[in-house]
Amino acid sequence: MAQADPADRDRLIVALDVPSVDAAEAMIARLGDSVGFYKIGYQLAYAGGLPLVEKLARAGKKVFVDLKLHDIGNTVARGVESLSSLGATFLTVHAYPQTMKAAVEARGTSGPKILAVTVLTSYDDRDLVDAGYALGVRDLVEARARQAQAIGVDGLVCSPEEAGHLRSLIGPDMTLVTPGIRPAGTAAGDQKRIMTPGKAIAAGASYLVVGRPVMEAADPKQAADAIVAEIAAAK
């Protein structure tokens, strides 16, 4: 397979959802130049993975720290300040107005771009009712997107199903990062709002977060290359 365009390659964010730094580093080595952007979430961060953010950044990789911060404003701000020194490209917070405002103010001009998580891709309308929300997924995502844009958040994390609608709503400047990506023929797992890589890019997604379809593939490098090729073809 021909060498991927770096711009296409970096639109794939591989989720390092593994239990140890050793396992993460082994996968990074296995993927090599096929992947230039990684996500570090709860599992790896709580297993001592935050220093890996700095290591990857020094190696020229981009890192998405997905901790979905949400607390009182002061606590969120201090957390963002601490994480800003690691060199991450993206940092997530939950899309509550006070939380977003605190994160944006604490980030300043040199911190990571703040992404607001609208509604988790494992949720559907019934789940929101069970959680006490009056709005369904589409309406809640739209409301939170408008609030995020007004506050100055850099981008949104949303289902690929919402990407097209949000892109038309918020315009071209905000970043849209979409988990819930499943190449054709792979299992949905615990995701409820999913889409193939090509369709997500065509819908307006800026970046795709892919975990199990790469991490659990027989040949992860080949799986990553195939997704990047689909991204390139969908532009």
Backbone as CSV, one residue per row, in Angstrom:
resi,resn,N_x,N_y,N_z,CA_x,CA_y,CA_z,C_x,C_y,C_z
1,MET,0.842,-1.200,0.000,0.000,0.000,0.000,0.872,1.242,0.000
2,ALA,0.506,2.259,-0.794,1.291,3.479,-0.870,1.275,4.223,0.461
3,GLN,2.333,5.023,0.674,2.415,5.807,1.896,1.253,6.785,1.972
4,ALA,0.578,6.818,3.095,-0.587,7.693,3.245,-0.154,9.147,3.348
5,ASP,-0.997,10.032,2.853,-0.815,11.456,3.061,-0.884,11.722,4.565
6,PRO,0.120,12.424,5.137,0.083,12.676,6.589,-1.208,13.331,7.053
7,ALA,-1.768,14.206,6.209,-3.010,14.873,6.611,-4.152,13.875,6.743
8,ASP,-4.184,12.874,5.875,-5.205,11.830,5.970,-4.917,10.915,7.148
9,ARG,-3.660,10.554,7.294,-3.272,9.653,8.376,-3.640,10.232,9.739
10,ASP,-3.421,11.537,9.909,-3.658,12.145,11.212,-5.126,12.388,11.510
11,ARG,-6.009,12.092,10.545,-7.436,12.190,10.833,-7.953,10.923,11.517
12,LEU,-7.137,9.887,11.551,-7.448,8.677,12.319,-6.800,8.794,13.689
13,ILE,-7.614,8.711,14.729,-7.117,8.709,16.110,-7.351,7.310,16.676
14,VAL,-6.274,6.605,16.975,-6.398,5.249,17.509,-6.479,5.314,19.034
15,ALA,-7.517,4.709,19.570,-7.751,4.713,21.015,-6.909,3.634,21.688
16,LEU,-5.979,4.058,22.528,-5.122,3.128,23.254,-5.840,2.651,24.515
17,ASP,-6.902,1.896,24.304,-7.689,1.391,25.429,-7.107,0.059,25.879
18,VAL,-5.992,0.143,26.592,-5.250,-1.025,27.068,-4.934,-0.824,28.543
19,PRO,-4.607,-1.908,29.273,-4.473,-1.805,30.721,-3.110,-1.364,31.236
20,SER,-2.136,-1.157,30.362,-0.803,-0.800,30.857,-0.045,0.012,29.826
21,VAL,0.943,0.739,30.308,1.808,1.511,29.416,2.595,0.573,28.513
22,ASP,3.033,-0.564,29.045,3.783,-1.534,28.227,2.939,-2.001,27.042
23,ALA,1.665,-2.295,27.299,0.789,-2.740,26.217,0.578,-1.627,25.198
24,ALA,0.457,-0.396,25.675,0.282,0.736,24.766,1.517,0.929,23.893
25,GLU,2.687,0.867,24.504,3.915,1.084,23.744,4.148,-0.039,22.732
26,ALA,3.758,-1.238,23.083,3.886,-2.353,22.137,2.994,-2.126,20.918
27,MET,1.773,-1.642,21.148,0.877,-1.379,20.031,1.367,-0.204,19.189
28,ILE,1.873,0.824,19.837,2.412,1.974,19.106,3.559,1.536,18.191
29,ALA,4.429,0.693,18.718,5.543,0.195,17.907,5.028,-0.646,16.744
30,ARG,3.996,-1.422,17.006,3.436,-2.286,15.961,2.790,-1.466,14.847
31,LEU,2.157,-0.363,15.210,1.475,0.474,14.226,2.450,1.367,13.448
32,GLY,3.560,1.723,14.061,4.597,2.481,13.371,4.092,3.769,12.755
33,ASP,4.507,4.006,11.499,4.152,5.249,10.815,2.719,5.258,10.287
34,SER,2.003,4.163,10.437,0.619,4.127,9.946,-0.302,5.020,10.764
35,VAL,0.081,5.315,11.999,-0.765,6.107,12.896,0.049,7.264,13.467
36,GLY,-0.505,8.453,13.382,0.168,9.623,13.924,-0.570,10.295,15.058
37,PHE,-1.733,9.735,15.441,-2.589,10.390,16.442,-3.166,9.298,17.338
38,TYR,-3.021,9.457,18.648,-3.505,8.466,19.609,-4.405,9.114,20.653
39,LYS,-5.335,8.325,21.159,-6.194,8.750,22.268,-5.806,7.995,23.530
40,ILE,-5.662,8.744,24.613,-5.439,8.147,25.926,-6.636,8.518,26.794
41,GLY,-7.371,7.487,27.218,-8.561,7.697,28.018,-8.396,7.181,29.430
42,TYR,-9.535,6.940,30.080,-9.523,6.546,31.493,-8.616,5.358,31.785
43,GLN,-8.799,4.281,31.038,-8.120,3.036,31.386,-6.613,3.226,31.446
44,LEU,-6.045,3.792,30.387,-4.594,3.942,30.337,-4.113,5.080,31.233
45,ALA,-4.859,6.174,31.287,-4.454,7.297,32.129,-4.358,6.874,33.590
46,TYR,-5.336,6.089,34.043,-5.349,5.658,35.439,-4.389,4.512,35.706
47,ALA,-3.791,3.987,34.658,-2.767,2.940,34.805,-1.362,3.525,34.629
48,GLY,-1.235,4.828,34.815,0.075,5.474,34.726,0.416,5.975,33.333
49,GLY,-0.597,6.185,32.492,-0.336,6.522,31.109,-0.167,7.995,30.781
50,LEU,-0.402,8.903,31.723,-0.293,10.319,31.374,1.119,10.731,30.941
51,PRO,2.198,10.208,31.553,3.532,10.556,31.038,3.743,10.133,29.591
52,LEU,2.971,9.155,29.123,3.074,8.732,27.726,2.630,9.849,26.782
53,VAL,1.768,10.744,27.259,1.362,11.885,26.436,2.593,12.693,26.044
54,GLU,3.431,13.023,27.025,4.644,13.790,26.754,5.595,13.025,25.847
55,LYS,5.737,11.735,26.086,6.649,10.919,25.286,6.212,10.884,23.827
56,LEU,4.928,10.693,23.597,4.417,10.667,22.235,4.567,12.032,21.561
57,ALA,4.275,13.091,22.297,4.401,14.434,21.727,5.844,14.726,21.328
58,ARG,6.789,14.317,22.155,8.203,14.524,21.817,8.606,13.727,20.587
59,ALA,7.934,12.595,20.365,8.234,11.749,19.206,7.521,12.224,17.937
60,GLY,6.808,13.336,18.037,6.138,13.884,16.866,4.729,13.373,16.649
61,LYS,4.196,12.625,17.608,2.823,12.144,17.502,1.875,13.156,18.153
62,LYS,0.619,13.104,17.761,-0.411,13.906,18.392,-1.177,13.043,19.384
63,VAL,-1.689,13.685,20.430,-2.373,12.935,21.486,-3.668,13.634,21.877
64,PHE,-4.694,12.826,22.001,-6.023,13.250,22.428,-6.216,12.683,23.833
65,VAL,-6.220,13.564,24.842,-6.440,13.138,26.228,-7.941,13.201,26.494
66,ASP,-8.531,12.028,26.645,-9.992,11.915,26.733,-10.396,11.579,28.162
67,LEU,-10.424,12.611,29.001,-10.776,12.414,30.409,-12.156,12.969,30.750
68,LYS,-12.790,13.626,29.802,-14.173,14.108,29.981,-14.349,14.807,31.327
69,LEU,-13.572,15.849,31.553,-13.615,16.548,32.829,-15.003,17.151,33.071
70,HIS,-15.447,17.065,34.313,-16.716,17.693,34.701,-16.759,17.801,36.208
71,ASP,-16.778,19.042,36.697,-16.784,19.295,38.137,-17.121,20.767,38.312
72,ILE,-16.954,21.276,39.514,-17.135,22.711,39.691,-16.069,23.431,38.866
73,GLY,-16.356,24.678,38.502,-15.486,25.389,37.590,-14.033,25.458,38.026
74,ASN,-13.777,25.745,39.290,-12.411,25.876,39.774,-11.643,24.573,39.626
75,THR,-12.301,23.460,39.933,-11.636,22.157,39.830,-11.321,21.823,38.381
76,VAL,-12.251,22.097,37.485,-11.999,21.866,36.060,-10.837,22.728,35.580
77,ALA,-10.829,23.995,35.970,-9.759,24.895,35.541,-8.393,24.412,36.005
78,ARG,-8.298,23.989,37.249,-6.999,23.519,37.749,-6.573,22.238,37.027
79,GLY,-7.535,21.394,36.725,-7.207,20.175,35.983,-6.690,20.491,34.593
80,VAL,-7.334,21.417,33.908,-6.889,21.808,32.567,-5.489,22.411,32.631
81,GLU,-5.232,23.240,33.624,-3.906,23.834,33.769,-2.834,22.761,33.944
82,SER,-3.110,21.760,34.758,-2.138,20.696,34.978,-1.899,19.874,33.712
83,LEU,-2.976,19.570,32.994,-2.858,18.750,31.799,-2.243,19.512,30.625
84,SER,-2.310,20.838,30.665,-1.808,21.637,29.544,-0.306,21.497,29.339
85,SER,0.417,21.104,30.378,1.873,20.996,30.266,2.325,19.725,29.562
86,LEU,1.397,18.813,29.268,1.778,17.511,28.722,2.008,17.528,27.216
87,GLY,1.508,18.539,26.531,1.704,18.603,25.092,0.614,17.949,24.270
88,ALA,-0.552,17.700,24.867,-1.659,17.084,24.138,-2.242,18.061,23.122
89,THR,-2.830,17.501,22.070,-3.494,18.307,21.052,-4.936,18.601,21.442
90,PHE,-5.633,17.583,21.963,-7.037,17.712,22.356,-7.222,17.255,23.804
91,LEU,-8.193,17.872,24.487,-8.605,17.477,25.830,-10.115,17.587,25.898
92,THR,-10.773,16.565,26.436,-12.235,16.585,26.498,-12.778,17.012,27.850
93,VAL,-13.928,17.702,27.764,-14.746,17.999,28.941,-16.183,17.661,28.562
94,HIS,-17.027,17.452,29.555,-18.447,17.272,29.259,-19.066,18.627,28.923
95,ALA,-20.053,18.600,28.027,-20.596,19.828,27.453,-21.642,20.483,28.352
96,TYR,-21.262,20.791,29.585,-22.090,21.586,30.482,-21.521,23.006,30.475
97,PRO,-22.347,24.023,30.402,-21.832,25.384,30.213,-20.759,25.818,31.208
98,GLN,-20.972,25.603,32.499,-19.959,26.019,33.467,-18.635,25.293,33.245
99,THR,-18.729,24.009,32.949,-17.522,23.210,32.721,-16.774,23.692,31.486
100,MET,-17.500,23.922,30.394,-16.855,24.384,29.164,-16.206,25.746,29.361
101,LYS,-16.903,26.645,30.026,-16.372,27.992,30.232,-15.081,27.948,31.051
102,ALA,-15.074,27.159,32.114,-13.879,27.058,32.952,-12.706,26.481,32.172
103,ALA,-12.973,25.461,31.352,-11.908,24.827,30.581,-11.320,25.775,29.546
104,VAL,-12.174,26.504,28.847,-11.700,27.439,27.826,-10.862,28.545,28.460
105,GLU,-11.306,29.065,29.590,-10.561,30.133,30.248,-9.217,29.626,30.773
106,ALA,-9.171,28.406,31.284,-7.927,27.861,31.836,-6.946,27.465,30.752
107,ARG,-7.456,27.088,29.587,-6.592,26.664,28.489,-5.710,27.794,27.997
108,GLY,-6.246,29.014,27.974,-5.477,30.133,27.464,-5.172,29.971,25.986
109,THR,-4.006,30.475,25.576,-3.632,30.417,24.160,-2.671,29.297,23.839
110,SER,-2.115,28.648,24.853,-1.083,27.641,24.596,-1.478,26.225,25.002
111,GLY,-2.632,26.067,25.602,-3.039,24.741,26.056,-3.651,23.923,24.935
112,PRO,-4.078,22.711,25.255,-4.700,21.859,24.240,-6.036,22.424,23.792
113,LYS,-6.460,22.056,22.608,-7.787,22.439,22.152,-8.822,21.701,22.997
114,ILE,-9.860,22.415,23.393,-10.904,21.831,24.237,-12.021,21.290,23.354
115,LEU,-12.343,20.024,23.577,-13.453,19.382,22.888,-14.553,19.098,23.900
116,ALA,-15.769,19.453,23.562,-16.910,19.202,24.445,-17.637,17.943,23.990
117,VAL,-17.848,17.027,24.917,-18.572,15.786,24.640,-20.064,16.086,24.729
118,THR,-20.767,15.937,23.625,-22.190,16.280,23.593,-23.008,15.185,24.282
119,VAL,-23.248,14.074,23.606,-23.948,12.924,24.188,-23.158,11.680,23.826
120,LEU,-22.856,10.855,24.806,-22.049,9.662,24.568,-22.671,8.790,23.481
121,THR,-21.802,8.183,22.656,-22.310,7.392,21.531,-22.951,6.078,21.967
122,SER,-22.836,5.724,23.231,-23.528,4.532,23.727,-24.944,4.845,24.198
123,TYR,-25.353,6.134,24.117,-26.676,6.547,24.571,-27.634,6.683,23.384
124,ASP,-28.887,6.335,23.624,-29.951,6.647,22.683,-31.031,7.417,23.446
125,ASP,-32.148,7.704,22.802,-33.190,8.515,23.440,-33.694,7.888,24.739
126,ARG,-33.849,6.577,24.751,-34.335,5.892,25.945,-33.364,6.058,27.117
127,ASP,-32.072,6.009,26.822,-31.069,6.187,27.871,-31.148,7.590,28.463
128,LEU,-31.398,8.590,27.620,-31.514,9.954,28.132,-32.744,10.114,29.013
129,VAL,-33.850,9.490,28.637,-35.048,9.511,29.485,-34.737,8.886,30.837
130,ASP,-34.064,7.756,30.816,-33.717,7.065,32.062,-32.813,7.920,32.952
131,ALA,-31.996,8.779,32.311,-31.084,9.641,33.061,-31.734,10.951,33.496
132,GLY,-33.018,11.152,33.131,-33.736,12.320,33.592,-33.757,13.498,32.650
133,TYR,-33.298,13.291,31.407,-33.301,14.385,30.440,-34.663,14.475,29.742
134,ALA,-35.090,15.718,29.480,-36.346,15.921,28.764,-36.147,15.879,27.255
135,LEU,-34.934,16.125,26.793,-34.636,16.163,25.367,-34.148,14.808,24.863
136,GLY,-34.400,14.537,23.593,-33.822,13.377,22.950,-32.407,13.679,22.504
137,VAL,-31.740,12.673,21.921,-30.340,12.812,21.543,-30.139,13.995,20.596
138,ARG,-30.882,14.041,19.514,-30.651,15.075,18.504,-30.808,16.474,19.083
139,ASP,-31.868,16.701,19.854,-32.108,18.037,20.389,-31.074,18.417,21.445
140,LEU,-30.665,17.456,22.282,-29.674,17.752,23.308,-28.306,18.025,22.671
141,VAL,-27.942,17.247,21.674,-26.677,17.488,20.972,-26.680,18.880,20.345
142,GLU,-27.773,19.241,19.716,-27.851,20.555,19.072,-27.742,21.670,20.098
143,ALA,-28.453,21.560,21.206,-28.405,22.602,22.236,-27.000,22.755,22.796
144,ARG,-26.337,21.623,23.069,-24.992,21.681,23.632,-23.980,22.206,22.612
145,ALA,-24.185,21.893,21.353,-23.291,22.410,20.314,-23.380,23.930,20.233
146,ARG,-24.580,24.458,20.278,-24.754,25.914,20.222,-24.103,26.581,21.436
147,GLN,-24.285,25.986,22.623,-23.661,26.538,23.825,-22.142,26.499,23.713
148,ALA,-21.605,25.380,23.227,-20.156,25.235,23.101,-19.576,26.279,22.164
149,GLN,-20.238,26.498,21.054,-19.749,27.481,20.090,-19.775,28.883,20.695
150,ALA,-20.835,29.219,21.409,-20.949,30.541,22.016,-19.872,30.772,23.075
151,ILE,-19.487,29.724,23.780,-18.490,29.826,24.850,-17.075,29.899,24.297
152,GLY,-16.864,29.398,23.087,-15.530,29.425,22.493,-14.793,28.115,22.552
153,VAL,-15.528,27.016,22.755,-14.925,25.689,22.722,-14.407,25.418,21.304
154,ASP,-13.304,24.691,21.211,-12.656,24.466,19.911,-13.355,23.430,19.049
155,GLY,-14.023,22.474,19.686,-14.652,21.429,18.897,-15.584,20.586,19.729
156,LEU,-16.193,19.622,19.070,-17.186,18.766,19.704,-16.837,17.304,19.478
157,VAL,-17.200,16.482,20.443,-17.185,15.034,20.261,-18.635,14.613,20.096
158,CYS,-18.934,13.981,18.979,-20.314,13.614,18.695,-20.351,12.308,17.925
159,SER,-21.499,11.696,17.890,-21.702,10.522,17.055,-21.583,10.920,15.594
160,PRO,-21.080,10.010,14.741,-21.061,10.325,13.308,-22.450,10.567,12.751
161,GLU,-23.470,10.019,13.390,-24.839,10.266,12.940,-25.229,11.737,13.060
162,GLU,-24.620,12.454,14.003,-24.920,13.873,14.192,-23.965,14.788,13.442
163,ALA,-22.888,14.236,12.864,-21.839,15.075,12.285,-22.357,15.977,11.177
164,GLY,-23.154,15.432,10.266,-23.644,16.228,9.156,-24.525,17.373,9.619
165,HIS,-25.435,17.082,10.538,-26.328,18.120,11.057,-25.534,19.182,11.804
166,LEU,-24.574,18.757,12.630,-23.797,19.724,13.393,-22.920,20.576,12.492
167,ARG,-22.368,19.964,11.454,-21.519,20.747,10.550,-22.338,21.863,9.895
168,SER,-23.559,21.561,9.523,-24.403,22.601,8.932,-24.814,23.641,9.975
169,LEU,-24.872,23.228,11.228,-25.304,24.126,12.304,-24.191,25.062,12.754
170,ILE,-22.979,24.521,12.915,-21.885,25.307,13.509,-20.914,25.868,12.479
171,GLY,-21.023,25.426,11.226,-20.125,25.933,10.198,-18.826,25.142,10.122
172,PRO,-17.865,25.627,9.328,-16.673,24.846,9.019,-15.538,24.930,10.023
173,ASP,-15.600,25.855,10.964,-14.416,26.140,11.772,-14.228,25.230,12.988
174,MET,-15.308,24.812,13.614,-15.165,23.957,14.795,-14.782,22.534,14.381
175,THR,-13.947,21.920,15.200,-13.515,20.544,14.969,-14.606,19.582,15.413
176,LEU,-14.876,18.561,14.600,-15.804,17.498,14.989,-15.040,16.182,15.072
177,VAL,-15.020,15.604,16.245,-14.341,14.326,16.480,-15.406,13.268,16.736
178,THR,-15.368,12.198,15.952,-16.433,11.202,16.041,-15.906,9.834,16.439
179,PRO,-16.280,9.360,17.632,-16.121,7.941,17.951,-17.287,7.177,17.317
180,GLY,-17.461,5.929,17.697,-18.555,5.153,17.121,-18.289,4.814,15.666
181,ILE,-17.018,4.692,15.303,-16.645,4.356,13.925,-16.442,2.851,13.823
182,ARG,-17.126,2.257,12.880,-17.017,0.814,12.681,-16.884,0.525,11.180
183,PRO,-15.696,0.100,10.728,-15.568,-0.300,9.322,-16.571,-1.395,8.979
184,ALA,-16.959,-1.466,7.729,-17.920,-2.484,7.290,-17.437,-3.866,7.690
185,GLY,-18.348,-4.657,8.252,-18.022,-6.024,8.632,-17.519,-6.193,10.045
186,THR,-17.379,-5.088,10.808,-16.933,-5.208,12.195,-18.119,-5.057,13.139
187,ALA,-17.971,-5.591,14.344,-19.068,-5.608,15.314,-19.303,-4.221,15.902
188,ALA,-20.565,-3.893,16.198,-20.902,-2.605,16.817,-20.453,-2.543,18.262
189,GLY,-20.366,-3.684,18.941,-20.001,-3.693,20.351,-21.041,-2.960,21.180
190,ASP,-20.595,-2.063,22.091,-21.542,-1.359,22.954,-21.960,-0.003,22.382
191,GLN,-21.581,0.266,21.129,-21.965,1.526,20.510,-23.350,1.403,19.867
192,LYS,-24.131,2.467,19.949,-25.490,2.452,19.395,-25.646,3.387,18.196
193,ARG,-24.777,4.393,18.054,-24.876,5.349,16.960,-23.561,5.315,16.205
194,ILE,-23.490,4.489,15.167,-22.219,4.195,14.505,-22.290,4.518,13.019
195,MET,-21.089,4.505,12.366,-21.002,4.782,10.939,-19.644,4.294,10.449
196,THR,-19.543,4.014,9.152,-18.264,3.616,8.576,-17.359,4.843,8.457
197,PRO,-16.032,4.631,8.350,-15.111,5.774,8.255,-15.415,6.709,7.090
198,GLY,-15.619,6.151,5.910,-15.865,6.983,4.744,-17.112,7.821,4.883
199,LYS,-18.182,7.226,5.381,-19.436,7.960,5.540,-19.302,9.058,6.595
200,ALA,-18.532,8.804,7.653,-18.350,9.815,8.698,-17.587,11.025,8.164
201,ILE,-16.543,10.784,7.393,-15.785,11.889,6.798,-16.671,12.665,5.827
202,ALA,-17.409,11.950,5.005,-18.296,12.608,4.046,-19.367,13.432,4.748
203,ALA,-19.756,13.009,5.951,-20.791,13.722,6.704,-20.272,15.005,7.341
204,GLY,-18.944,15.151,7.433,-18.399,16.376,8.010,-17.485,16.186,9.192
205,ALA,-17.161,14.939,9.559,-16.247,14.699,10.675,-14.845,15.182,10.335
206,SER,-14.169,15.767,11.319,-12.780,16.198,11.147,-11.810,15.070,11.463
207,TYR,-12.108,14.322,12.518,-11.262,13.226,12.986,-12.148,12.049,13.382
208,LEU,-11.604,10.845,13.225,-12.309,9.626,13.596,-11.548,8.929,14.716
209,VAL,-12.252,8.563,15.773,-11.645,7.789,16.862,-12.013,6.326,16.673
210,VAL,-11.000,5.491,16.567,-11.219,4.060,16.335,-10.412,3.280,17.365
211,GLY,-11.093,2.392,18.071,-10.422,1.569,19.066,-10.348,0.123,18.655
212,ARG,-11.369,-0.641,19.034,-11.339,-2.085,18.845,-11.119,-2.550,17.410
213,PRO,-11.695,-1.897,16.386,-11.450,-2.374,15.023,-9.980,-2.343,14.612
214,VAL,-9.172,-1.509,15.270,-7.721,-1.516,15.036,-7.014,-2.345,16.103
215,MET,-7.307,-2.070,17.347,-6.568,-2.682,18.455,-6.750,-4.195,18.522
216,GLU,-7.936,-4.680,18.118,-8.216,-6.115,18.199,-8.105,-6.821,16.852
217,ALA,-7.648,-6.101,15.838,-7.494,-6.705,14.520,-6.332,-7.697,14.511
218,ALA,-6.427,-8.698,13.653,-5.319,-9.652,13.510,-4.054,-8.933,13.071
219,ASP,-4.213,-7.934,12.228,-3.094,-7.110,11.774,-3.482,-5.652,11.986
220,PRO,-3.171,-5.067,13.157,-3.600,-3.691,13.445,-3.078,-2.673,12.444
221,LYS,-1.852,-2.828,11.994,-1.287,-1.872,11.033,-2.088,-1.892,9.730
222,GLN,-2.419,-3.085,9.254,-3.208,-3.209,8.035,-4.596,-2.601,8.223
223,ALA,-5.192,-2.824,9.391,-6.508,-2.264,9.677,-6.458,-0.736,9.686
224,ALA,-5.413,-0.163,10.296,-5.265,1.293,10.316,-5.064,1.838,8.914
225,ASP,-4.219,1.184,8.118,-3.979,1.627,6.753,-5.262,1.628,5.923
226,ALA,-6.092,0.631,6.135,-7.346,0.539,5.394,-8.285,1.671,5.752
227,ILE,-8.323,2.046,7.018,-9.183,3.142,7.435,-8.674,4.456,6.862
228,VAL,-7.352,4.663,6.887,-6.783,5.893,6.317,-7.080,5.974,4.817
229,ALA,-6.989,4.841,4.135,-7.309,4.832,2.700,-8.775,5.195,2.461
230,GLU,-9.652,4.749,3.354,-11.068,5.092,3.219,-11.298,6.573,3.496
231,ILE,-10.553,7.124,4.448,-10.626,8.561,4.729,-10.214,9.353,3.487
232,ALA,-9.095,8.953,2.884,-8.594,9.656,1.701,-9.591,9.598,0.548
233,ALA,-10.232,8.461,0.383,-11.175,8.295,-0.718,-12.460,9.086,-0.510
234,ALA,-12.767,9.425,0.744,-14.030,10.100,1.058,-13.936,11.611,1.008
235,LYS,-12.743,12.150,0.842,-12.577,13.609,0.887,-13.279,14.300,-0.290
